[in-house]
Amino acid sequence: MKYMLMVLGKQEDYAAMGGAAVEGGTAWSEADLKAMYAHMEAINNDLAEAGELIDAAGLASPRLARLVTADADGTPVVSDGPYGEAKEVLAGYWIVDVADFARAAEIAARAYLCPVPEGSPAYPVVVQPINEGPTVEA
């Protein structure tokens, strides 16, 4: 089964990772970033070696995101970031093809245990099945 594992974060987390002191968090050092990247790279490598990795990426700062709709004639209408009221945003993801939810949950738990500086929040991981058929479950 295919699953999307989504790591959640906040705009403030990106600032902290850039070295800024933020409310409710700790400024990250270069060593902190290296530890995070090494942790994520190890997950990616293990998933690729097991043949379970379809795709994975960390996303750029949410302040760079744009909301796109269309006017009546189909012309794109672009607005600044879609996250004005959101408390959490998608910070990165994996798409995996694994035997079952239990395996997807193991991977999510490993991602959740990513090292962060003391005082920084942990980053929750949402596990959602990918619908592979023509029907949508309610």
C-alpha positions as CSV (number, residue, x, y, z in Angstrom):
1,M,0.0,0.0,0.0
2,K,1.1,3.5,-0.7
3,Y,1.1,6.1,2.1
4,M,2.1,9.8,2.3
5,L,3.9,10.6,5.5
6,M,3.7,14.4,6.1
7,V,5.9,16.2,8.6
8,L,4.2,19.2,10.1
9,G,5.9,22.4,11.2
10,K,5.3,26.1,11.6
11,Q,6.7,29.2,10.0
12,E,8.5,30.0,13.2
13,D,10.3,26.6,13.0
14,Y,11.9,27.7,9.7
15,A,13.1,30.9,11.3
16,A,14.6,28.9,14.2
17,M,16.3,26.6,11.8
18,G,17.8,29.7,10.2
19,G,19.3,30.6,13.5
20,A,16.7,33.1,14.8
21,A,15.5,33.0,18.4
22,V,11.7,32.5,18.3
23,E,9.0,32.3,21.0
24,G,8.4,28.7,22.0
25,G,11.6,27.4,20.3
26,T,15.3,27.5,20.2
27,A,17.6,28.9,17.5
28,W,19.3,26.0,15.7
29,S,23.0,25.8,15.2
30,E,24.8,24.4,12.2
31,A,25.4,21.2,14.1
32,D,21.7,20.9,14.9
33,L,20.9,21.2,11.2
34,K,23.5,18.7,10.3
35,A,22.1,16.2,12.8
36,M,18.6,16.7,11.4
37,Y,19.7,16.3,7.8
38,A,21.8,13.2,8.7
39,H,18.7,11.7,10.4
40,M,16.5,12.3,7.4
41,E,19.1,11.1,4.9
42,A,19.4,7.8,6.9
43,I,15.7,7.3,6.7
44,N,15.7,8.0,2.9
45,N,18.6,5.7,2.3
46,D,17.1,2.9,4.3
47,L,13.7,3.2,2.5
48,A,15.4,3.3,-0.9
49,E,17.5,0.2,0.0
50,A,14.3,-1.6,1.1
51,G,12.5,-0.6,-2.2
52,E,9.9,1.3,-0.2
53,L,10.7,4.9,-1.2
54,I,8.7,6.5,-4.0
55,D,9.5,10.1,-3.3
56,A,10.6,12.4,-0.4
57,A,11.3,16.1,0.0
58,G,11.6,18.8,2.5
59,L,9.7,21.9,1.6
60,A,10.8,25.5,1.5
61,S,9.6,28.0,4.0
62,P,5.8,28.4,4.0
63,R,6.2,32.2,3.6
64,L,7.2,31.3,0.0
65,A,4.0,29.4,-0.7
66,R,1.3,30.9,-2.8
67,L,-2.4,30.1,-3.1
68,V,-3.6,29.7,-6.7
69,T,-7.2,29.9,-7.8
70,A,-8.7,30.8,-11.2
71,D,-11.0,33.5,-12.4
72,A,-14.0,32.7,-14.6
73,D,-11.9,32.5,-17.8
74,G,-9.3,30.2,-16.2
75,T,-6.6,32.9,-15.6
76,P,-4.6,32.0,-12.6
77,V,-5.2,34.3,-9.5
78,V,-2.2,34.2,-7.2
79,S,-2.4,35.2,-3.5
80,D,0.3,35.3,-0.9
81,G,0.7,32.2,1.1
82,P,-2.2,29.9,1.9
83,Y,-1.2,29.7,5.5
84,G,-2.4,32.9,7.1
85,E,-4.6,31.3,9.7
86,A,-2.9,27.9,9.8
87,K,-1.0,26.9,12.9
88,E,0.8,24.0,11.3
89,V,2.0,23.6,7.7
90,L,3.5,20.8,5.6
91,A,7.2,20.9,6.1
92,G,8.2,17.8,4.2
93,Y,6.9,14.4,3.1
94,W,7.7,10.9,2.1
95,I,5.6,8.8,-0.3
96,V,6.2,5.1,0.5
97,D,5.0,1.8,-0.8
98,V,4.9,-0.6,2.2
99,A,3.2,-3.7,3.3
100,D,0.7,-2.1,5.7
101,F,-0.2,0.8,8.0
102,A,2.0,-0.7,10.7
103,R,5.1,-0.3,8.6
104,A,4.1,3.2,7.6
105,A,3.7,4.1,11.3
106,E,7.1,2.7,12.1
107,I,8.6,5.0,9.5
108,A,6.6,8.0,10.8
109,A,7.8,7.2,14.4
110,R,11.4,7.2,13.2
111,A,10.9,10.5,11.5
112,Y,9.3,11.9,14.6
113,L,12.4,11.0,16.6
114,C,14.5,13.4,14.5
115,P,17.0,15.2,16.7
116,V,16.2,18.8,17.5
117,P,17.8,21.3,19.8
118,E,16.7,21.2,23.5
119,G,13.6,23.3,23.9
120,S,12.5,22.9,20.3
121,P,9.2,21.3,19.5
122,A,8.9,17.8,18.1
123,Y,7.4,17.6,14.6
124,P,4.3,15.5,14.3
125,V,3.9,13.2,11.3
126,V,0.6,12.5,9.6
127,V,0.2,9.1,7.9
128,Q,-2.4,9.0,5.2
129,P,-3.1,6.3,2.7
130,I,-3.0,7.2,-1.0
131,N,-6.1,6.3,-2.9
132,E,-5.1,4.1,-5.8
133,G,-8.6,3.2,-7.1
134,P,-11.3,5.1,-8.9
135,T,-13.4,5.3,-5.7
136,V,-13.0,7.6,-2.8
137,E,-13.8,6.4,0.7
138,A,-15.9,8.7,2.9
